[in-house]
Amino acid sequence: MKSGIYPFLRYSRFFILFLLVFPGLNGLAQVRSYDLVKLLSQGLIEGDNRTVSALNKSAVRLSEADGYGVAWLKGVQFSEGTIEIDLRGKDVKQGSFLGVAFHGTTKDTCEAIYFRPFNFLSADSAQRSHMVQYVFENKYGWERLRNEFPGIYEGQVSPAINPAEWFHVRIELKGEMIKVYTNKSDQPCLTVKSLNAVRKGRLGLWVGNNSPGDFDHLIVRSN
């Protein structure tokens, strides 16, 4: 009996020590892929100034309305890690703003990373510098950030993206640092420091003023 127990205890202690020495490996188990259409059918997506509908078997669409809006994932809390998602806007000037909301309780208290697809192929260099944006509503909206910190909280996406097609987004959050990547690029299109002292909150799909948006393939890796 002893010969069977002792090896088990010895290897158990070794495994626990291994996880303590390499704590990052624990995060490998905290990966969640969200079926947005299934969540919607189960009543687990809550629209905040938006309605949400199924676009196909896996994607959802947020409606167009005045002001910005969020579709929150009920019961989902996010602190830091990686958010990946596919987005599709449209090539309509001032009519397509979409991205991801996090660390909030309502649409007026969250941080967001969002894109302006209508600027993706713009011939104007100033407009090209406004493709991707960080905001912390309602304290630091895009207008305040552009006026007080020009060129810091928004930037250009490279390589170019067709504004009417799906594109992939990866947002990495670690501590106060936020890095944003698009498609297969290994270089961030935006790197900023969070303006929010709160590092945990709800997670949702974000759209801007008078803008609809399509969302698919949401994957969250929590550290």
C-alpha positions in Angstrom: 0.0 0.0 0.0 2.8 2.4 0.9 4.6 1.7 -2.3 1.6 2.9 -4.2 0.9 6.0 -2.2 4.3 7.5 -1.9 5.1 7.8 -5.6 1.7 9.5 -6.1 2.4 12.0 -3.3 5.9 12.6 -4.6 4.6 13.3 -8.2 1.7 15.4 -6.9 4.1 17.6 -5.0 6.3 17.9 -8.0 3.3 18.9 -10.2 2.2 21.6 -7.7 5.7 22.9 -7.5 5.9 23.0 -11.3 2.8 25.1 -11.5 4.1 27.5 -8.9 7.4 27.9 -10.8 5.6 28.3 -14.1 2.3 30.1 -13.2 1.7 31.2 -16.7 0.8 27.6 -17.7 -2.3 27.9 -15.6 -3.6 30.4 -18.0 -3.7 27.9 -20.8 -6.9 26.4 -19.4 -8.6 29.7 -19.3 -9.5 29.9 -22.9 -13.2 30.4 -24.0 -14.7 30.4 -27.5 -18.1 32.1 -27.5 -20.8 31.1 -29.9 -22.5 34.4 -30.2 -25.7 33.1 -31.9 -26.1 30.5 -29.3 -25.7 33.0 -26.5 -28.2 35.3 -28.2 -30.8 32.4 -28.4 -30.2 31.7 -24.7 -30.8 35.3 -23.7 -27.2 35.8 -22.7 -26.5 38.9 -24.7 -27.9 42.1 -23.4 -28.2 45.1 -25.7 -27.4 48.6 -24.2 -28.9 51.1 -26.7 -28.8 48.4 -29.4 -30.8 45.4 -30.5 -28.9 42.2 -31.5 -29.9 39.8 -34.2 -28.5 36.6 -35.7 -26.7 37.3 -39.0 -26.0 33.6 -39.9 -25.2 30.5 -37.9 -22.4 32.0 -36.0 -22.4 35.8 -36.4 -24.5 38.5 -34.8 -25.4 42.0 -35.9 -25.9 45.1 -33.7 -28.5 47.6 -35.0 -28.0 51.2 -36.0 -29.1 53.9 -33.6 -28.2 57.3 -32.3 -25.3 57.3 -29.9 -23.0 54.5 -29.2 -24.1 51.1 -27.9 -22.9 47.8 -26.4 -24.1 44.3 -26.5 -22.9 42.8 -23.2 -22.2 39.1 -22.6 -24.2 38.3 -19.5 -22.1 36.8 -16.7 -18.8 37.4 -18.4 -16.1 39.3 -16.5 -12.8 40.2 -18.0 -9.6 41.5 -16.4 -6.6 40.9 -18.6 -5.5 38.6 -21.3 -6.4 38.4 -25.0 -9.6 39.1 -26.9 -9.9 37.9 -30.5 -12.8 38.6 -32.7 -13.9 39.0 -36.4 -15.5 42.3 -37.3 -17.3 43.7 -40.4 -18.3 47.3 -40.9 -19.1 49.2 -44.1 -17.5 51.8 -46.3 -19.8 54.7 -45.3 -18.2 57.9 -44.1 -19.1 58.5 -40.5 -21.4 55.5 -40.6 -19.3 52.6 -39.4 -17.6 52.4 -36.0 -17.3 49.0 -34.3 -15.1 47.2 -31.8 -14.9 45.7 -28.3 -16.0 47.1 -24.9 -14.3 45.9 -21.7 -13.8 46.9 -18.0 -17.2 48.5 -17.7 -20.6 48.2 -16.2 -22.6 50.2 -18.7 -21.9 51.7 -22.1 -21.0 55.0 -20.3 -18.4 53.5 -18.0 -16.4 51.2 -20.2 -13.2 51.2 -22.2 -13.3 50.3 -25.8 -11.1 49.6 -28.8 -12.9 50.4 -32.0 -12.3 50.8 -35.8 -13.4 53.3 -38.4 -13.6 51.1 -41.6 -14.5 54.0 -43.8 -11.0 55.3 -43.2 -9.2 52.1 -44.2 -8.6 53.0 -47.8 -8.8 56.8 -47.5 -6.5 58.9 -49.7 -6.3 61.5 -46.9 -3.3 61.0 -44.6 -5.1 62.6 -41.6 -8.1 60.2 -42.1 -5.8 57.2 -42.3 -4.4 58.1 -38.9 -7.9 57.7 -37.4 -8.5 54.1 -38.3 -8.3 52.6 -34.8 -9.3 54.3 -31.6 -9.1 53.8 -27.8 -11.7 55.4 -25.6 -12.8 55.4 -21.9 -16.4 56.5 -21.9 -17.5 59.0 -20.7 -14.3 60.5 -19.2 -12.1 60.2 -22.3 -14.1 60.2 -25.5 -12.4 60.4 -28.9 -12.8 64.2 -29.1 -11.1 64.9 -25.9 -8.3 62.4 -26.6 -7.7 63.8 -30.1 -7.6 67.4 -28.7 -5.5 66.7 -25.6 -3.3 63.8 -26.8 -3.1 64.0 -30.6 -1.9 60.8 -32.3 -1.6 58.9 -29.0 -4.9 57.0 -28.6 -5.7 56.4 -32.3 -3.7 55.2 -35.2 -3.4 53.6 -38.6 -4.0 50.0 -39.6 -1.4 48.3 -41.8 -1.6 46.4 -44.1 -4.7 47.9 -45.7 -8.1 46.3 -45.1 -11.1 46.3 -47.4 -13.6 48.3 -45.4 -16.6 46.2 -46.4 -15.0 42.8 -45.6 -14.5 40.8 -42.4 -11.2 41.4 -40.6 -9.6 39.8 -37.5 -8.7 41.7 -34.4 -6.6 40.7 -31.4 -6.5 42.9 -28.3 -3.9 42.1 -25.7 -4.3 43.6 -22.2 -1.6 43.2 -19.5 -1.7 45.6 -16.6 -2.2 49.1 -17.9 -0.9 48.3 -21.4 -3.2 47.6 -24.3 -1.9 46.4 -27.7 -4.1 46.0 -30.8 -3.4 43.8 -33.9 -5.3 43.2 -37.1 -5.4 40.2 -39.3 -2.0 38.4 -39.5 0.1 41.4 -38.6 2.7 40.8 -35.9 3.1 44.6 -35.3 0.5 46.3 -33.2 -1.5 49.1 -34.9 -2.1 50.7 -31.6 -0.3 50.6 -28.2 -1.7 52.6 -25.4 -1.9 52.8 -21.6 -5.3 52.4 -20.1 -6.9 55.5 -18.6 -9.2 53.4 -16.4 -8.1 52.6 -12.8 -10.5 49.7 -12.8 -8.9 46.6 -14.3 -12.0 44.3 -14.3 -15.5 44.5 -15.7 -18.0 43.4 -18.3 -17.1 42.4 -21.8 -19.2 43.4 -24.8 -19.5 44.2 -28.5 -19.3 47.9 -29.2 -20.7 50.1 -32.0 -20.6 53.9 -32.5 -23.1 56.7 -33.3 -25.5 55.7 -36.1 -23.5 52.6 -36.8 -24.5 48.9 -37.1 -21.8 46.2 -36.9 -21.2 42.5 -37.5 -19.4 40.3 -35.0 -18.2 36.6 -35.2 -15.7 34.1 -33.7 -15.1 35.7 -30.2 -12.3 34.0 -28.3 -11.1 35.2 -24.9 -7.9 34.1 -23.1 -7.9 35.3 -19.5 -4.6 35.5 -17.6 
